[in-house]
Amino acid sequence: MKQIIKTYVKAEIGFRTGLSGLTKKFHGKFSDEQGDVPGWVLVVLMTTGLVTAIWTIAAPRLTAILKNSLDAMNGIR
């Protein structure tokens, strides 16, 4: 039983050491990048503009669909 525990502990230590090394390697590669903030701002603004434009066009039809469905539900009673 002690041999199994020793083997397990050695394997666990080896796994954690390897994982720690991979983590350090990963952070080492990407820690010097600063990112593309203007690009993200542009993506957010364009998405907001598209949603606003689509919502403006679709709002009357969505309102009509909701009103018709609620009227149909009232007719079921």
N, CA, C and O atoms as a Maestro MAE file, in Angstrom:
{
 s_m_m2io_version
 :::
 2.0.0
}

f_m_ct {
 s_m_title
 :::
 protein
 m_atom[308] {
  # First column is atom index #
  i_m_mmod_type
  r_m_x_coord
  r_m_y_coord
  r_m_z_coord
  i_m_residue_number
  s_m_chain_name
  s_m_pdb_residue_name
  s_m_pdb_atom_name
  i_m_atomic_number
  :::
  1 25 0.827 -1.197 0.000 1 A "MET " " N  " 7
  2 3 0.000 0.000 0.000 1 A "MET " " CA " 6
  3 2 0.870 1.259 0.000 1 A "MET " " C  " 6
  4 15 0.554 2.233 -0.684 1 A "MET " " O  " 8
  5 25 1.971 1.239 0.771 2 A "LYS " " N  " 7
  6 3 2.857 2.405 0.816 2 A "LYS " " CA " 6
  7 2 3.500 2.650 -0.543 2 A "LYS " " C  " 6
  8 15 3.734 3.797 -0.924 2 A "LYS " " O  " 8
  9 25 3.785 1.579 -1.272 3 A "GLN " " N  " 7
  10 3 4.406 1.720 -2.594 3 A "GLN " " CA " 6
  11 2 3.435 2.400 -3.569 3 A "GLN " " C  " 6
  12 15 3.846 3.219 -4.391 3 A "GLN " " O  " 8
  13 25 2.158 2.058 -3.473 4 A "ILE " " N  " 7
  14 3 1.154 2.678 -4.343 4 A "ILE " " CA " 6
  15 2 1.032 4.161 -4.032 4 A "ILE " " C  " 6
  16 15 0.927 4.985 -4.940 4 A "ILE " " O  " 8
  17 25 1.044 4.500 -2.749 5 A "ILE " " N  " 7
  18 3 0.945 5.912 -2.348 5 A "ILE " " CA " 6
  19 2 2.180 6.676 -2.815 5 A "ILE " " C  " 6
  20 15 2.059 7.800 -3.303 5 A "ILE " " O  " 8
  21 25 3.370 6.081 -2.674 6 A "LYS " " N  " 7
  22 3 4.595 6.744 -3.142 6 A "LYS " " CA " 6
  23 2 4.545 6.976 -4.646 6 A "LYS " " C  " 6
  24 15 4.923 8.043 -5.128 6 A "LYS " " O  " 8
  25 25 4.081 5.979 -5.379 7 A "THR " " N  " 7
  26 3 3.978 6.115 -6.834 7 A "THR " " CA " 6
  27 2 2.985 7.215 -7.199 7 A "THR " " C  " 6
  28 15 3.234 8.020 -8.096 7 A "THR " " O  " 8
  29 25 1.861 7.237 -6.493 8 A "TYR " " N  " 7
  30 3 0.854 8.250 -6.749 8 A "TYR " " CA " 6
  31 2 1.400 9.650 -6.451 8 A "TYR " " C  " 6
  32 15 1.190 10.579 -7.231 8 A "TYR " " O  " 8
  33 25 2.093 9.800 -5.334 9 A "VAL " " N  " 7
  34 3 2.649 11.108 -4.959 9 A "VAL " " CA " 6
  35 2 3.686 11.559 -5.984 9 A "VAL " " C  " 6
  36 15 3.709 12.730 -6.364 9 A "VAL " " O  " 8
  37 25 4.544 10.642 -6.437 10 A "LYS " " N  " 7
  38 3 5.549 10.992 -7.452 10 A "LYS " " CA " 6
  39 2 4.867 11.419 -8.748 10 A "LYS " " C  " 6
  40 15 5.277 12.393 -9.381 10 A "LYS " " O  " 8
  41 25 3.826 10.686 -9.139 11 A "ALA " " N  " 7
  42 3 3.109 11.044 -10.364 11 A "ALA " " CA " 6
  43 2 2.433 12.403 -10.224 11 A "ALA " " C  " 6
  44 15 2.444 13.203 -11.160 11 A "ALA " " O  " 8
  45 25 1.849 12.663 -9.066 12 A "GLU " " N  " 7
  46 3 1.182 13.943 -8.822 12 A "GLU " " CA " 6
  47 2 2.185 15.098 -8.863 12 A "GLU " " C  " 6
  48 15 1.911 16.142 -9.455 12 A "GLU " " O  " 8
  49 25 3.334 14.910 -8.241 13 A "ILE " " N  " 7
  50 3 4.366 15.951 -8.248 13 A "ILE " " CA " 6
  51 2 4.861 16.187 -9.671 13 A "ILE " " C  " 6
  52 15 5.058 17.332 -10.079 13 A "ILE " " O  " 8
  53 25 5.063 15.116 -10.422 14 A "GLY " " N  " 7
  54 3 5.493 15.266 -11.816 14 A "GLY " " CA " 6
  55 2 4.457 15.991 -12.658 14 A "GLY " " C  " 6
  56 15 4.798 16.839 -13.483 14 A "GLY " " O  " 8
  57 25 3.197 15.657 -12.446 15 A "PHE " " N  " 7
  58 3 2.124 16.312 -13.181 15 A "PHE " " CA " 6
  59 2 2.065 17.799 -12.862 15 A "PHE " " C  " 6
  60 15 1.964 18.633 -13.762 15 A "PHE " " O  " 8
  61 25 2.130 18.123 -11.578 16 A "ARG " " N  " 7
  62 3 2.064 19.543 -11.180 16 A "ARG " " CA " 6
  63 2 3.275 20.321 -11.684 16 A "ARG " " C  " 6
  64 15 3.147 21.477 -12.087 16 A "ARG " " O  " 8
  65 25 4.440 19.696 -11.662 17 A "THR " " N  " 7
  66 3 5.646 20.362 -12.168 17 A "THR " " CA " 6
  67 2 5.503 20.641 -13.660 17 A "THR " " C  " 6
  68 15 5.818 21.736 -14.127 17 A "THR " " O  " 8
  69 25 5.028 19.646 -14.404 18 A "GLY " " N  " 7
  70 3 4.826 19.834 -15.843 18 A "GLY " " CA " 6
  71 2 3.794 20.897 -16.142 18 A "GLY " " C  " 6
  72 15 3.984 21.719 -17.039 18 A "GLY " " O  " 8
  73 25 2.705 20.888 -15.398 19 A "LEU " " N  " 7
  74 3 1.653 21.879 -15.591 19 A "LEU " " CA " 6
  75 2 2.151 23.285 -15.259 19 A "LEU " " C  " 6
  76 15 1.809 24.251 -15.942 19 A "LEU " " O  " 8
  77 25 2.950 23.387 -14.218 20 A "SER " " N  " 7
  78 3 3.527 24.681 -13.853 20 A "SER " " CA " 6
  79 2 4.446 25.193 -14.961 20 A "SER " " C  " 6
  80 15 4.441 26.381 -15.284 20 A "SER " " O  " 8
  81 25 5.230 24.289 -15.534 21 A "GLY " " N  " 7
  82 3 6.109 24.686 -16.635 21 A "GLY " " CA " 6
  83 2 5.328 25.159 -17.846 21 A "GLY " " C  " 6
  84 15 5.697 26.147 -18.480 21 A "GLY " " O  " 8
  85 25 4.249 24.458 -18.169 22 A "LEU " " N  " 7
  86 3 3.414 24.871 -19.307 22 A "LEU " " CA " 6
  87 2 2.770 26.228 -19.049 22 A "LEU " " C  " 6
  88 15 2.678 27.059 -19.952 22 A "LEU " " O  " 8
  89 25 2.330 26.447 -17.828 23 A "THR " " N  " 7
  90 3 1.721 27.728 -17.482 23 A "THR " " CA " 6
  91 2 2.725 28.865 -17.642 23 A "THR " " C  " 6
  92 15 2.398 29.916 -18.194 23 A "THR " " O  " 8
  93 25 3.941 28.652 -17.159 24 A "LYS " " N  " 7
  94 3 4.976 29.688 -17.290 24 A "LYS " " CA " 6
  95 2 5.296 29.955 -18.752 24 A "LYS " " C  " 6
  96 15 5.494 31.104 -19.147 24 A "LYS " " O  " 8
  97 25 5.347 28.892 -19.565 25 A "LYS " " N  " 7
  98 3 5.630 29.057 -20.987 25 A "LYS " " CA " 6
  99 2 4.519 29.853 -21.666 25 A "LYS " " C  " 6
  100 15 4.785 30.750 -22.465 25 A "LYS " " O  " 8
  101 25 3.276 29.517 -21.341 26 A "PHE " " N  " 7
  102 3 2.128 30.189 -21.937 26 A "PHE " " CA " 6
  103 2 2.125 31.673 -21.583 26 A "PHE " " C  " 6
  104 15 1.975 32.526 -22.459 26 A "PHE " " O  " 8
  105 25 2.291 31.978 -20.298 27 A "HIS " " N  " 7
  106 3 2.291 33.378 -19.878 27 A "HIS " " CA " 6
  107 2 3.494 34.126 -20.435 27 A "HIS " " C  " 6
  108 15 3.412 35.324 -20.705 27 A "HIS " " O  " 8
  109 25 4.594 33.434 -20.605 28 A "GLY " " N  " 7
  110 3 5.783 34.070 -21.169 28 A "GLY " " CA " 6
  111 2 5.568 34.500 -22.609 28 A "GLY " " C  " 6
  112 15 6.068 35.544 -23.030 28 A "GLY " " O  " 8
  113 25 4.825 33.699 -23.367 29 A "LYS " " N  " 7
  114 3 4.594 34.037 -24.776 29 A "LYS " " CA " 6
  115 2 3.613 35.190 -24.948 29 A "LYS " " C  " 6
  116 15 3.766 36.002 -25.860 29 A "LYS " " O  " 8
  117 25 2.613 35.266 -24.083 30 A "PHE " " N  " 7
  118 3 1.558 36.241 -24.290 30 A "PHE " " CA " 6
  119 2 1.610 37.433 -23.342 30 A "PHE " " C  " 6
  120 15 0.774 38.329 -23.454 30 A "PHE " " O  " 8
  121 25 2.547 37.473 -22.429 31 A "SER " " N  " 7
  122 3 2.570 38.571 -21.470 31 A "SER " " CA " 6
  123 2 3.066 39.876 -22.088 31 A "SER " " C  " 6
  124 15 2.781 40.951 -21.560 31 A "SER " " O  " 8
  125 25 3.801 39.801 -23.194 32 A "ASP " " N  " 7
  126 3 4.341 41.015 -23.790 32 A "ASP " " CA " 6
  127 2 3.376 41.659 -24.790 32 A "ASP " " C  " 6
  128 15 3.660 42.748 -25.288 32 A "ASP " " O  " 8
  129 25 2.252 41.020 -25.094 33 A "GLU " " N  " 7
  130 3 1.300 41.592 -26.024 33 A "GLU " " CA " 6
  131 2 0.373 42.569 -25.298 33 A "GLU " " C  " 6
  132 15 -0.122 42.282 -24.208 33 A "GLU " " O  " 8
  133 25 0.150 43.710 -25.914 34 A "GLN " " N  " 7
  134 3 -0.668 44.734 -25.275 34 A "GLN " " CA " 6
  135 2 -2.111 44.708 -25.753 34 A "GLN " " C  " 6
  136 15 -2.973 45.319 -25.122 34 A "GLN " " O  " 8
  137 25 -2.391 44.034 -26.827 35 A "GLY " " N  " 7
  138 3 -3.761 43.963 -27.318 35 A "GLY " " CA " 6
  139 2 -4.062 45.053 -28.323 35 A "GLY " " C  " 6
  140 15 -3.259 45.961 -28.539 35 A "GLY " " O  " 8
  141 25 -5.212 44.954 -28.926 36 A "ASP " " N  " 7
  142 3 -5.630 45.877 -29.966 36 A "ASP " " CA " 6
  143 2 -6.909 46.576 -29.515 36 A "ASP " " C  " 6
  144 15 -8.002 46.231 -29.962 36 A "ASP " " O  " 8
  145 25 -6.769 47.551 -28.634 37 A "VAL " " N  " 7
  146 3 -7.922 48.234 -28.062 37 A "VAL " " CA " 6
  147 2 -8.743 48.957 -29.133 37 A "VAL " " C  " 6
  148 15 -9.966 48.817 -29.126 37 A "VAL " " O  " 8
  149 25 -8.147 49.719 -30.049 38 A "PRO " " N  " 7
  150 3 -8.973 50.380 -31.063 38 A "PRO " " CA " 6
  151 2 -9.782 49.389 -31.899 38 A "PRO " " C  " 6
  152 15 -10.907 49.691 -32.298 38 A "PRO " " O  " 8
  153 25 -9.224 48.219 -32.165 39 A "GLY " " N  " 7
  154 3 -9.954 47.202 -32.913 39 A "GLY " " CA " 6
  155 2 -11.178 46.723 -32.165 39 A "GLY " " C  " 6
  156 15 -12.250 46.570 -32.749 39 A "GLY " " O  " 8
  157 25 -11.021 46.484 -30.869 40 A "TRP " " N  " 7
  158 3 -12.160 46.032 -30.061 40 A "TRP " " CA " 6
  159 2 -13.217 47.117 -29.936 40 A "TRP " " C  " 6
  160 15 -14.414 46.831 -29.952 40 A "TRP " " O  " 8
  161 25 -12.778 48.350 -29.813 41 A "VAL " " N  " 7
  162 3 -13.743 49.457 -29.739 41 A "VAL " " CA " 6
  163 2 -14.535 49.538 -31.034 41 A "VAL " " C  " 6
  164 15 -15.747 49.753 -31.013 41 A "VAL " " O  " 8
  165 25 -13.858 49.367 -32.154 42 A "LEU " " N  " 7
  166 3 -14.534 49.394 -33.443 42 A "LEU " " CA " 6
  167 2 -15.543 48.254 -33.558 42 A "LEU " " C  " 6
  168 15 -16.653 48.460 -34.048 42 A "LEU " " O  " 8
  169 25 -15.171 47.062 -33.116 43 A "VAL " " N  " 7
  170 3 -16.087 45.917 -33.162 43 A "VAL " " CA " 6
  171 2 -17.316 46.182 -32.300 43 A "VAL " " C  " 6
  172 15 -18.437 45.898 -32.723 43 A "VAL " " O  " 8
  173 25 -17.125 46.718 -31.112 44 A "VAL " " N  " 7
  174 3 -18.255 46.999 -30.222 44 A "VAL " " CA " 6
  175 2 -19.162 48.067 -30.825 44 A "VAL " " C  " 6
  176 15 -20.385 47.931 -30.795 44 A "VAL " " O  " 8
  177 25 -18.578 49.115 -31.367 45 A "LEU " " N  " 7
  178 3 -19.387 50.182 -31.959 45 A "LEU " " CA " 6
  179 2 -20.156 49.692 -33.181 45 A "LEU " " C  " 6
  180 15 -21.324 50.037 -33.355 45 A "LEU " " O  " 8
  181 25 -19.511 48.890 -34.028 46 A "MET " " N  " 7
  182 3 -20.194 48.373 -35.214 46 A "MET " " CA " 6
  183 2 -21.329 47.431 -34.824 46 A "MET " " C  " 6
  184 15 -22.399 47.459 -35.432 46 A "MET " " O  " 8
  185 25 -21.096 46.600 -33.816 47 A "THR " " N  " 7
  186 3 -22.144 45.689 -33.359 47 A "THR " " CA " 6
  187 2 -23.324 46.465 -32.798 47 A "THR " " C  " 6
  188 15 -24.480 46.144 -33.077 47 A "THR " " O  " 8
  189 25 -23.029 47.480 -32.013 48 A "THR " " N  " 7
  190 3 -24.094 48.319 -31.456 48 A "THR " " CA " 6
  191 2 -24.882 49.010 -32.562 48 A "THR " " C  " 6
  192 15 -26.109 49.084 -32.505 48 A "THR " " O  " 8
  193 25 -24.182 49.508 -33.556 49 A "GLY " " N  " 7
  194 3 -24.861 50.155 -34.688 49 A "GLY " " CA " 6
  195 2 -25.749 49.191 -35.453 49 A "GLY " " C  " 6
  196 15 -26.869 49.536 -35.830 49 A "GLY " " O  " 8
  197 25 -25.246 47.970 -35.686 50 A "LEU " " N  " 7
  198 3 -26.056 46.976 -36.400 50 A "LEU " " CA " 6
  199 2 -27.300 46.584 -35.612 50 A "LEU " " C  " 6
  200 15 -28.391 46.488 -36.174 50 A "LEU " " O  " 8
  201 25 -27.138 46.361 -34.319 51 A "VAL " " N  " 7
  202 3 -28.285 45.990 -33.486 51 A "VAL " " CA " 6
  203 2 -29.316 47.119 -33.474 51 A "VAL " " C  " 6
  204 15 -30.517 46.867 -33.571 51 A "VAL " " O  " 8
  205 25 -28.855 48.341 -33.356 52 A "THR " " N  " 7
  206 3 -29.774 49.486 -33.347 52 A "THR " " CA " 6
  207 2 -30.514 49.602 -34.673 52 A "THR " " C  " 6
  208 15 -31.723 49.835 -34.695 52 A "THR " " O  " 8
  209 25 -29.793 49.440 -35.774 53 A "ALA " " N  " 7
  210 3 -30.425 49.547 -37.086 53 A "ALA " " CA " 6
  211 2 -31.450 48.434 -37.300 53 A "ALA " " C  " 6
  212 15 -32.559 48.688 -37.769 53 A "ALA " " O  " 8
  213 25 -31.080 47.214 -36.959 54 A "ILE " " N  " 7
  214 3 -32.009 46.089 -37.129 54 A "ILE " " CA " 6
  215 2 -33.212 46.245 -36.212 54 A "ILE " " C  " 6
  216 15 -34.342 45.973 -36.617 54 A "ILE " " O  " 8
  217 25 -32.976 46.681 -34.975 55 A "TRP " " N  " 7
  218 3 -34.081 46.858 -34.029 55 A "TRP " " CA " 6
  219 2 -35.039 47.945 -34.521 55 A "TRP " " C  " 6
  220 15 -36.255 47.804 -34.386 55 A "TRP " " O  " 8
  221 25 -34.503 49.021 -35.089 56 A "THR " " N  " 7
  222 3 -35.337 50.108 -35.598 56 A "THR " " CA " 6
  223 2 -36.233 49.614 -36.733 56 A "THR " " C  " 6
  224 15 -37.409 49.971 -36.810 56 A "THR " " O  " 8
  225 25 -35.671 48.801 -37.597 57 A "ILE " " N  " 7
  226 3 -36.442 48.287 -38.732 57 A "ILE " " CA " 6
  227 2 -37.455 47.235 -38.270 57 A "ILE " " C  " 6
  228 15 -38.585 47.208 -38.757 57 A "ILE " " O  " 8
  229 25 -37.054 46.369 -37.331 58 A "ALA " " N  " 7
  230 3 -37.891 45.232 -36.950 58 A "ALA " " CA " 6
  231 2 -38.885 45.543 -35.822 58 A "ALA " " C  " 6
  232 15 -39.807 44.758 -35.600 58 A "ALA " " O  " 8
  233 25 -38.728 46.643 -35.119 59 A "ALA " " N  " 7
  234 3 -39.566 46.934 -33.946 59 A "ALA " " CA " 6
  235 2 -41.059 46.956 -34.260 59 A "ALA " " C  " 6
  236 15 -41.829 46.351 -33.514 59 A "ALA " " O  " 8
  237 25 -41.508 47.620 -35.320 60 A "PRO " " N  " 7
  238 3 -42.956 47.623 -35.582 60 A "PRO " " CA " 6
  239 2 -43.507 46.216 -35.849 60 A "PRO " " C  " 6
  240 15 -44.587 45.865 -35.374 60 A "PRO " " O  " 8
  241 25 -42.766 45.427 -36.601 61 A "ARG " " N  " 7
  242 3 -43.237 44.077 -36.911 61 A "ARG " " CA " 6
  243 2 -43.220 43.199 -35.658 61 A "ARG " " C  " 6
  244 15 -44.141 42.410 -35.447 61 A "ARG " " O  " 8
  245 25 -42.197 43.324 -34.837 62 A "LEU " " N  " 7
  246 3 -42.138 42.543 -33.596 62 A "LEU " " CA " 6
  247 2 -43.274 42.935 -32.654 62 A "LEU " " C  " 6
  248 15 -43.853 42.081 -31.982 62 A "LEU " " O  " 8
  249 25 -43.584 44.211 -32.610 63 A "THR " " N  " 7
  250 3 -44.690 44.674 -31.781 63 A "THR " " CA " 6
  251 2 -46.011 44.091 -32.271 63 A "THR " " C  " 6
  252 15 -46.853 43.682 -31.471 63 A "THR " " O  " 8
  253 25 -46.186 44.056 -33.584 64 A "ALA " " N  " 7
  254 3 -47.416 43.494 -34.151 64 A "ALA " " CA " 6
  255 2 -47.516 41.995 -33.852 64 A "ALA " " C  " 6
  256 15 -48.593 41.502 -33.519 64 A "ALA " " O  " 8
  257 25 -46.414 41.279 -33.968 65 A "ILE " " N  " 7
  258 3 -46.414 39.842 -33.677 65 A "ILE " " CA " 6
  259 2 -46.788 39.602 -32.221 65 A "ILE " " C  " 6
  260 15 -47.604 38.730 -31.926 65 A "ILE " " O  " 8
  261 25 -46.195 40.372 -31.308 66 A "LEU " " N  " 7
  262 3 -46.496 40.218 -29.893 66 A "LEU " " CA " 6
  263 2 -47.964 40.542 -29.609 66 A "LEU " " C  " 6
  264 15 -48.632 39.824 -28.865 66 A "LEU " " O  " 8
  265 25 -48.460 41.632 -30.208 67 A "LYS " " N  " 7
  266 3 -49.863 42.015 -29.986 67 A "LYS " " CA " 6
  267 2 -50.806 40.940 -30.510 67 A "LYS " " C  " 6
  268 15 -51.788 40.605 -29.847 67 A "LYS " " O  " 8
  269 25 -50.523 40.397 -31.684 68 A "ASN " " N  " 7
  270 3 -51.382 39.342 -32.252 68 A "ASN " " CA " 6
  271 2 -51.366 38.089 -31.385 68 A "ASN " " C  " 6
  272 15 -52.405 37.464 -31.173 68 A "ASN " " O  " 8
  273 25 -50.208 37.727 -30.893 69 A "SER " " N  " 7
  274 3 -50.131 36.513 -30.067 69 A "SER " " CA " 6
  275 2 -50.860 36.712 -28.733 69 A "SER " " C  " 6
  276 15 -51.527 35.797 -28.250 69 A "SER " " O  " 8
  277 25 -50.736 37.888 -28.144 70 A "LEU " " N  " 7
  278 3 -51.459 38.160 -26.892 70 A "LEU " " CA " 6
  279 2 -52.972 38.201 -27.125 70 A "LEU " " C  " 6
  280 15 -53.742 37.713 -26.297 70 A "LEU " " O  " 8
  281 25 -53.396 38.782 -28.248 71 A "ASP " " N  " 7
  282 3 -54.821 38.804 -28.585 71 A "ASP " " CA " 6
  283 2 -55.345 37.374 -28.807 71 A "ASP " " C  " 6
  284 15 -56.468 37.052 -28.421 71 A "ASP " " O  " 8
  285 25 -54.525 36.533 -29.428 72 A "ALA " " N  " 7
  286 3 -54.918 35.139 -29.643 72 A "ALA " " CA " 6
  287 2 -55.031 34.401 -28.319 72 A "ALA " " C  " 6
  288 15 -55.916 33.563 -28.150 72 A "ALA " " O  " 8
  289 25 -54.151 34.700 -27.387 73 A "MET " " N  " 7
  290 3 -54.212 34.067 -26.069 73 A "MET " " CA " 6
  291 2 -55.465 34.499 -25.311 73 A "MET " " C  " 6
  292 15 -56.062 33.700 -24.590 73 A "MET " " O  " 8
  293 25 -55.860 35.744 -25.469 74 A "ASN " " N  " 7
  294 3 -57.092 36.225 -24.815 74 A "ASN " " CA " 6
  295 2 -58.322 35.568 -25.425 74 A "ASN " " C  " 6
  296 15 -59.323 35.377 -24.734 74 A "ASN " " O  " 8
  297 25 -58.264 35.217 -26.712 75 A "GLY " " N  " 7
  298 3 -59.379 34.568 -27.366 75 A "GLY " " CA " 6
  299 2 -59.547 33.120 -26.948 75 A "GLY " " C  " 6
  300 15 -60.628 32.564 -27.142 75 A "GLY " " O  " 8
  301 25 -58.541 32.488 -26.389 76 A "ILE " " N  " 7
  302 3 -58.604 31.087 -25.983 76 A "ILE " " CA " 6
  303 2 -59.495 30.937 -24.759 76 A "ILE " " C  " 6
  304 15 -60.197 29.934 -24.633 76 A "ILE " " O  " 8
  305 25 -59.483 31.898 -23.867 77 A "ARG " " N  " 7
  306 3 -60.273 31.818 -22.629 77 A "ARG " " CA " 6
  307 2 -61.686 31.757 -22.948 77 A "ARG " " C  " 6
  308 15 -62.520 31.685 -22.045 77 A "ARG " " O  " 8
  :::
 }
 m_bond[307] {
  # First column is bond index #
  i_m_from
  i_m_to
  i_m_order
  :::
  1 1 2 1
  2 2 3 1
  3 3 4 2
  4 3 5 1
  5 5 6 1
  6 6 7 1
  7 7 8 2
  8 7 9 1
  9 9 10 1
  10 10 11 1
  11 11 12 2
  12 11 13 1
  13 13 14 1
  14 14 15 1
  15 15 16 2
  16 15 17 1
  17 17 18 1
  18 18 19 1
  19 19 20 2
  20 19 21 1
  21 21 22 1
  22 22 23 1
  23 23 24 2
  24 23 25 1
  25 25 26 1
  26 26 27 1
  27 27 28 2
  28 27 29 1
  29 29 30 1
  30 30 31 1
  31 31 32 2
  32 31 33 1
  33 33 34 1
  34 34 35 1
  35 35 36 2
  36 35 37 1
  37 37 38 1
  38 38 39 1
  39 39 40 2
  40 39 41 1
  41 41 42 1
  42 42 43 1
  43 43 44 2
  44 43 45 1
  45 45 46 1
  46 46 47 1
  47 47 48 2
  48 47 49 1
  49 49 50 1
  50 50 51 1
  51 51 52 2
  52 51 53 1
  53 53 54 1
  54 54 55 1
  55 55 56 2
  56 55 57 1
  57 57 58 1
  58 58 59 1
  59 59 60 2
  60 59 61 1
  61 61 62 1
  62 62 63 1
  63 63 64 2
  64 63 65 1
  65 65 66 1
  66 66 67 1
  67 67 68 2
  68 67 69 1
  69 69 70 1
  70 70 71 1
  71 71 72 2
  72 71 73 1
  73 73 74 1
  74 74 75 1
  75 75 76 2
  76 75 77 1
  77 77 78 1
  78 78 79 1
  79 79 80 2
  80 79 81 1
  81 81 82 1
  82 82 83 1
  83 83 84 2
  84 83 85 1
  85 85 86 1
  86 86 87 1
  87 87 88 2
  88 87 89 1
  89 89 90 1
  90 90 91 1
  91 91 92 2
  92 91 93 1
  93 93 94 1
  94 94 95 1
  95 95 96 2
  96 95 97 1
  97 97 98 1
  98 98 99 1
  99 99 100 2
  100 99 101 1
  101 101 102 1
  102 102 103 1
  103 103 104 2
  104 103 105 1
  105 105 106 1
  106 106 107 1
  107 107 108 2
  108 107 109 1
  109 109 110 1
  110 110 111 1
  111 111 112 2
  112 111 113 1
  113 113 114 1
  114 114 115 1
  115 115 116 2
  116 115 117 1
  117 117 118 1
  118 118 119 1
  119 119 120 2
  120 119 121 1
  121 121 122 1
  122 122 123 1
  123 123 124 2
  124 123 125 1
  125 125 126 1
  126 126 127 1
  127 127 128 2
  128 127 129 1
  129 129 130 1
  130 130 131 1
  131 131 132 2
  132 131 133 1
  133 133 134 1
  134 134 135 1
  135 135 136 2
  136 135 137 1
  137 137 138 1
  138 138 139 1
  139 139 140 2
  140 139 141 1
  141 141 142 1
  142 142 143 1
  143 143 144 2
  144 143 145 1
  145 145 146 1
  146 146 147 1
  147 147 148 2
  148 147 149 1
  149 149 150 1
  150 150 151 1
  151 151 152 2
  152 151 153 1
  153 153 154 1
  154 154 155 1
  155 155 156 2
  156 155 157 1
  157 157 158 1
  158 158 159 1
  159 159 160 2
  160 159 161 1
  161 161 162 1
  162 162 163 1
  163 163 164 2
  164 163 165 1
  165 165 166 1
  166 166 167 1
  167 167 168 2
  168 167 169 1
  169 169 170 1
  170 170 171 1
  171 171 172 2
  172 171 173 1
  173 173 174 1
  174 174 175 1
  175 175 176 2
  176 175 177 1
  177 177 178 1
  178 178 179 1
  179 179 180 2
  180 179 181 1
  181 181 182 1
  182 182 183 1
  183 183 184 2
  184 183 185 1
  185 185 186 1
  186 186 187 1
  187 187 188 2
  188 187 189 1
  189 189 190 1
  190 190 191 1
  191 191 192 2
  192 191 193 1
  193 193 194 1
  194 194 195 1
  195 195 196 2
  196 195 197 1
  197 197 198 1
  198 198 199 1
  199 199 200 2
  200 199 201 1
  201 201 202 1
  202 202 203 1
  203 203 204 2
  204 203 205 1
  205 205 206 1
  206 206 207 1
  207 207 208 2
  208 207 209 1
  209 209 210 1
  210 210 211 1
  211 211 212 2
  212 211 213 1
  213 213 214 1
  214 214 215 1
  215 215 216 2
  216 215 217 1
  217 217 218 1
  218 218 219 1
  219 219 220 2
  220 219 221 1
  221 221 222 1
  222 222 223 1
  223 223 224 2
  224 223 225 1
  225 225 226 1
  226 226 227 1
  227 227 228 2
  228 227 229 1
  229 229 230 1
  230 230 231 1
  231 231 232 2
  232 231 233 1
  233 233 234 1
  234 234 235 1
  235 235 236 2
  236 235 237 1
  237 237 238 1
  238 238 239 1
  239 239 240 2
  240 239 241 1
  241 241 242 1
  242 242 243 1
  243 243 244 2
  244 243 245 1
  245 245 246 1
  246 246 247 1
  247 247 248 2
  248 247 249 1
  249 249 250 1
  250 250 251 1
  251 251 252 2
  252 251 253 1
  253 253 254 1
  254 254 255 1
  255 255 256 2
  256 255 257 1
  257 257 258 1
  258 258 259 1
  259 259 260 2
  260 259 261 1
  261 261 262 1
  262 262 263 1
  263 263 264 2
  264 263 265 1
  265 265 266 1
  266 266 267 1
  267 267 268 2
  268 267 269 1
  269 269 270 1
  270 270 271 1
  271 271 272 2
  272 271 273 1
  273 273 274 1
  274 274 275 1
  275 275 276 2
  276 275 277 1
  277 277 278 1
  278 278 279 1
  279 279 280 2
  280 279 281 1
  281 281 282 1
  282 282 283 1
  283 283 284 2
  284 283 285 1
  285 285 286 1
  286 286 287 1
  287 287 288 2
  288 287 289 1
  289 289 290 1
  290 290 291 1
  291 291 292 2
  292 291 293 1
  293 293 294 1
  294 294 295 1
  295 295 296 2
  296 295 297 1
  297 297 298 1
  298 298 299 1
  299 299 300 2
  300 299 301 1
  301 301 302 1
  302 302 303 1
  303 303 304 2
  304 303 305 1
  305 305 306 1
  306 306 307 1
  307 307 308 2
  :::
 }
}
